[in-house]
Amino acid sequence: MASPSAVRRILLATGFLVLVQAGVGLVVNLYVLYPAHYPGTRAGSYLIRAYEGFAWSVGHGTFALAVHSTLGLALVLLSIVAAVRAVMLRHRAVAFWTVLGTLLVLGAAVNGGSFLADGKILNSLLMALLALSAEVCFQLAIHLLPSGRHPVR
């Protein structure tokens, strides 16, 4: 079973990464120009276009875009680990908010892939709103974690 302090550390790291990712995303949104066509923008299945867009953004995009895409993948993986650890803690409220935060991170990632594939501004907005909503969930989970002063009820 996971300890509250271990879950707190991973939630703090996940929350910090969401904030860094949002900051880099602002830079990308304001200063990165995309070419009209790049891998991932042609017709085909969403997963293939998203993968091609991700690979292009990391390998051929600007530095800020490559960092944003790479941090996004790291954030997805870290939030999944946080959700698993929170569920293993067996504290319902912490697990609920962490799993919800993870689902919101996944939604942000899907919208990021959609933005790379389609270039629709709405996907960029949804990506930012979902990521910041995930941050709220992770902070609530941290707040609800039991500590030495506030044991589990």
Secondary structure, DSSP 8 states (H G I E B T S, - for coil): ---HHHHHHHHHHHHHHHHHHHHHHHHHHHH----S--TT-SSS-HHHHHHHHHHHHHHTS-HHHHHHHHHHHHHHHHHHHHHHHHHHHT-HHHHHHHHHHHHHHHHHHHHHHHHHHH--HHHHHHHHHHHHHHHHHHHHHHHHS--SSS---
